[in-house]
Amino acid sequence: MGLVKVPLLLLLLSAPPAIAGEDEALARRWFDEGRHALSTGRFAEARDLFRQSLEKVPKVGSAFNLAVALRGTGESMAAVAVLDRLLAKELGPLQKAQREEAEALRRQTQAEIGIVLLRDPSPPNLNLKLDGIEVTPDPNGGFFVDAGSHRIEASAPGHQPKEARVEVERGGRAEVELRLDPILRPTTGTLIVEADPEDLVRIIGAGEARGGLEQNLDPGRYRLEADGPSGLRAIEAEVIAGETVRVKLQPEPKGVLQSPWLWIGVGVVVAAGVVVGVLAFGGGPEPIRDPVYDVIQTLNVQR
């Protein structure tokens, strides 16, 4: 006799019952192991086993026991969510006695959920995270939490972030104050002028001192002068709010006569602490590199 050819479609149609049987067996094994773990108080182990069983094959018994295990681990909110699915018949039909038992467990579990109330939250556009997960308070500024210790993070544009820890008892209530302070923008900048010790350094309109001068100034352009044995040297520098500008007025280098250009070292220190140096000399050479200041450019110096 020749081989009997079985159509491929028939093989595909006959496969699901076998797979379904394997799934049922595996789900049943996890259910039995979970029930044993639950009976000995190993709630976390039981939770994982019932969850696997429920995901493999949705069953009313697996869902109910998962809710019991979750309640045992203190995950009351997750337990209520499972019971809500159960009572909505998403996991199969319920007999009257099963529904009554599930409703009773839900009432008991719901009563164990705590509440965190934000006292005087500010600003209105507050962003909140509970244990790293975003949460949205109700109109009264409250949200539900499981019993235990929690970390609350608050942030808002233009404000300093704040973090708080809160301990909530089963069914308890805790209040947390999360008023954020606005970030104060700097309104002035710092200008530091350096020269030879014998030079009289001036920031025109802001002050003078021998050898160097440091001033907090409003943003804008300022004329700087250094007057001493090497003659009068001058330049303009711009002050930017929140930044530090450092200017070094050096004597003209040897061999340069009648030149309207001076050596000027300018360093800008931004808020992050990065230093960029600029050194200038000559009548417009191409930018080059310097081992100290790194970036070398030319600046027009006023006499």
Secondary structure, DSSP 8 states (H G I E B T S, - for coil): -------HHHHHHHHHHHHHHHHHHHHHHHHHHHHHHHHTT-HHHHHHHHHHHHHHS--HHHHHHHHHHHHHTT-HHHHHHHHHHHHTTTTS---HHHHHHHHHHHHHHHTT-EEEEEEEEESTT-EEEETTEEE---TTSEEEE-SEEEEEEEE-TTB--EEEEEEE-TT-EEEEEEE--B------EEEEEE--TTSEEEETTTEEEESEEEEEE-SEEEEEEEEETTEEEEEEEEE-TT-EEEEEE----TT--S-S---EEEEEE-TT--EEEEEE-SSS---EEETTTEEE-------
